Amino acid sequence: MFPKFIKIVLAIASIGYAVYQFIEGNIGNGIAMIFLAGIFVFLYYKNELILLSFLRLRKQDFEGTQRWLNRIKNPESALTQKQQGYFYFLHGVIEAQKNLTKAERHFKKAISLGLNMKHDLAMAKLSLAGIVMQKRRKREATLLLNEAKKLDKQNMLADQIKLMQQQLKKI
């Protein structure tokens, strides 16, 4: 993993070399260098280790996800605020399998830092509501479910929200 400032320096150097290639008449090389600079800028905003962690998570490989996340040594300095939110969100998903108290802490931190997409934030609040519901805190779970329902504009989580609301009525 490259630090953030090195990614920006590499992007600027790539654009500079692309301009040089355009001046020399090598249009194809210049275009390729601009694409390379675009990759560096993309990796500045989307951390490569978090992307690889999401790929492992899609395969339900929690140990692999944990290994990729453990490579990020100091998330406060190495990641932007939104990336830190996803870092703690992934940790919350992993810890939800083992320790609910740690998972609750990670989900709360992810929500406070913020996530880029509304449905990711809705998923974090839904997961936190499930944890809180298991700890028999009905009022907090109801509040989190309502917030998740507001954030879920495409109704991707509608079935899970309805199921949790039915379970909440039984408590």
SULURFEN-V933868 format. One record per residue. PHI is phi in degrees with one decimal (* if undefined). PSI is psi in whole degrees, 0 to 359 (none if undefined). BURIAL is 1 if it has 9 or more other C-alpha atoms within 8 Angstrom, else 0. Layout:
BEGIN
phi=PHI psi=PSI burial=BURIAL
phi=PHI psi=PSI burial=BURIAL
END
This chain:
BEGIN
phi=* psi=127 burial=0
phi=-87.5 psi=144 burial=0
phi=-63.8 psi=161 burial=0
phi=-60.4 psi=318 burial=1
phi=-68.7 psi=329 burial=0
phi=-68.1 psi=324 burial=0
phi=-63.4 psi=319 burial=1
phi=-68.5 psi=319 burial=1
phi=-62.0 psi=317 burial=0
phi=-65.0 psi=323 burial=1
phi=-65.6 psi=316 burial=1
phi=-65.5 psi=318 burial=1
phi=-63.6 psi=321 burial=0
phi=-65.0 psi=319 burial=1
phi=-67.2 psi=320 burial=1
phi=-60.6 psi=315 burial=0
phi=-67.9 psi=328 burial=1
phi=-64.5 psi=318 burial=1
phi=-62.6 psi=318 burial=1
phi=-59.8 psi=317 burial=1
phi=-64.8 psi=323 burial=1
phi=-64.3 psi=319 burial=1
phi=-65.0 psi=321 burial=0
phi=-72.8 psi=347 burial=0
phi=97.3 psi=4 burial=0
phi=-92.9 psi=81 burial=1
phi=-65.0 psi=318 burial=0
phi=-62.4 psi=316 burial=0
phi=-64.4 psi=321 burial=1
phi=-63.5 psi=317 burial=1
phi=-64.6 psi=319 burial=1
phi=-62.8 psi=321 burial=1
phi=-69.2 psi=327 burial=1
phi=-66.8 psi=320 burial=1
phi=-63.1 psi=321 burial=0
phi=-62.9 psi=319 burial=1
phi=-63.9 psi=323 burial=1
phi=-62.5 psi=323 burial=1
phi=-64.6 psi=318 burial=0
phi=-64.4 psi=320 burial=1
phi=-66.5 psi=319 burial=1
phi=-59.3 psi=316 burial=0
phi=-71.3 psi=341 burial=1
phi=-67.6 psi=319 burial=1
phi=-88.0 psi=333 burial=0
phi=-121.4 psi=108 burial=1
phi=-65.9 psi=133 burial=1
phi=-66.3 psi=326 burial=0
phi=-71.0 psi=325 burial=1
phi=-69.9 psi=322 burial=1
phi=-61.8 psi=317 burial=1
phi=-67.3 psi=327 burial=1
phi=-65.1 psi=318 burial=1
phi=-63.2 psi=323 burial=1
phi=-63.5 psi=319 burial=0
phi=-67.2 psi=323 burial=1
phi=-66.3 psi=324 burial=1
phi=-62.6 psi=332 burial=0
phi=-90.0 psi=8 burial=0
phi=60.3 psi=29 burial=0
phi=-97.5 psi=87 burial=1
phi=-70.4 psi=327 burial=1
phi=-67.6 psi=318 burial=0
phi=-64.9 psi=321 burial=1
phi=-62.2 psi=316 burial=1
phi=-63.1 psi=321 burial=1
phi=-62.1 psi=316 burial=0
phi=-66.1 psi=321 burial=1
phi=-69.6 psi=328 burial=1
phi=-68.8 psi=343 burial=0
phi=-73.1 psi=343 burial=0
phi=-86.7 psi=105 burial=1
phi=-77.6 psi=313 burial=0
phi=-128.3 psi=88 burial=0
phi=-65.7 psi=334 burial=1
phi=-66.5 psi=325 burial=0
phi=-98.5 psi=333 burial=0
phi=-86.4 psi=341 burial=1
phi=-122.1 psi=153 burial=1
phi=-74.7 psi=173 burial=1
phi=-62.5 psi=316 burial=1
phi=-66.8 psi=323 burial=1
phi=-65.2 psi=323 burial=1
phi=-63.0 psi=322 burial=1
phi=-59.6 psi=315 burial=1
phi=-69.0 psi=327 burial=1
phi=-59.2 psi=312 burial=1
phi=-74.3 psi=330 burial=1
phi=-62.3 psi=314 burial=1
phi=-64.6 psi=319 burial=1
phi=-61.9 psi=322 burial=1
phi=-63.6 psi=319 burial=1
phi=-63.1 psi=318 burial=1
phi=-68.5 psi=315 burial=1
phi=-70.5 psi=339 burial=1
phi=-63.0 psi=338 burial=1
phi=-77.1 psi=336 burial=0
phi=-115.0 psi=303 burial=0
phi=-133.0 psi=111 burial=0
phi=-69.1 psi=329 burial=1
phi=-66.5 psi=316 burial=0
phi=-66.6 psi=320 burial=1
phi=-62.4 psi=319 burial=1
phi=-61.4 psi=316 burial=1
phi=-62.1 psi=317 burial=1
phi=-67.2 psi=318 burial=1
phi=-65.1 psi=320 burial=1
phi=-63.9 psi=320 burial=1
phi=-67.5 psi=321 burial=1
phi=-63.5 psi=319 burial=1
phi=-67.1 psi=320 burial=1
phi=-69.0 psi=326 burial=0
phi=-76.4 psi=331 burial=1
phi=97.5 psi=150 burial=1
phi=-125.6 psi=152 burial=1
phi=-65.5 psi=318 burial=0
phi=-106.4 psi=144 burial=0
phi=-63.6 psi=321 burial=1
phi=-71.4 psi=334 burial=1
phi=-69.0 psi=319 burial=1
phi=-65.0 psi=321 burial=1
phi=-63.8 psi=320 burial=1
phi=-65.1 psi=320 burial=1
phi=-64.2 psi=318 burial=1
phi=-68.9 psi=325 burial=1
phi=-65.7 psi=317 burial=1
phi=-64.6 psi=318 burial=1
phi=-64.5 psi=322 burial=1
phi=-63.4 psi=321 burial=1
phi=-63.3 psi=319 burial=1
phi=-66.5 psi=315 burial=1
phi=-64.6 psi=323 burial=1
phi=-65.4 psi=323 burial=1
phi=-68.1 psi=335 burial=0
phi=-90.4 psi=8 burial=0
phi=66.1 psi=36 burial=0
phi=-107.1 psi=84 burial=1
phi=-65.8 psi=316 burial=1
phi=-62.9 psi=315 burial=0
phi=-66.1 psi=321 burial=1
phi=-64.7 psi=319 burial=1
phi=-63.3 psi=317 burial=1
phi=-62.2 psi=315 burial=0
phi=-66.6 psi=321 burial=1
phi=-64.0 psi=319 burial=1
phi=-65.0 psi=320 burial=0
phi=-65.1 psi=319 burial=1
phi=-64.5 psi=322 burial=1
phi=-65.7 psi=321 burial=1
phi=-66.0 psi=323 burial=0
phi=-76.7 psi=337 burial=1
phi=-85.3 psi=83 burial=1
phi=-73.9 psi=325 burial=0
phi=-90.3 psi=6 burial=0
phi=56.2 psi=39 burial=0
phi=-74.1 psi=331 burial=0
phi=-109.5 psi=15 burial=1
phi=-60.7 psi=317 burial=1
phi=-64.3 psi=317 burial=0
phi=-65.7 psi=322 burial=0
phi=-65.5 psi=316 burial=1
phi=-62.6 psi=318 burial=0
phi=-62.4 psi=317 burial=0
phi=-70.0 psi=326 burial=1
phi=-66.9 psi=323 burial=1
phi=-66.6 psi=319 burial=0
phi=-66.3 psi=326 burial=0
phi=-67.1 psi=328 burial=1
phi=-67.7 psi=332 burial=0
phi=-74.9 psi=338 burial=0
phi=-73.3 psi=none burial=0
END
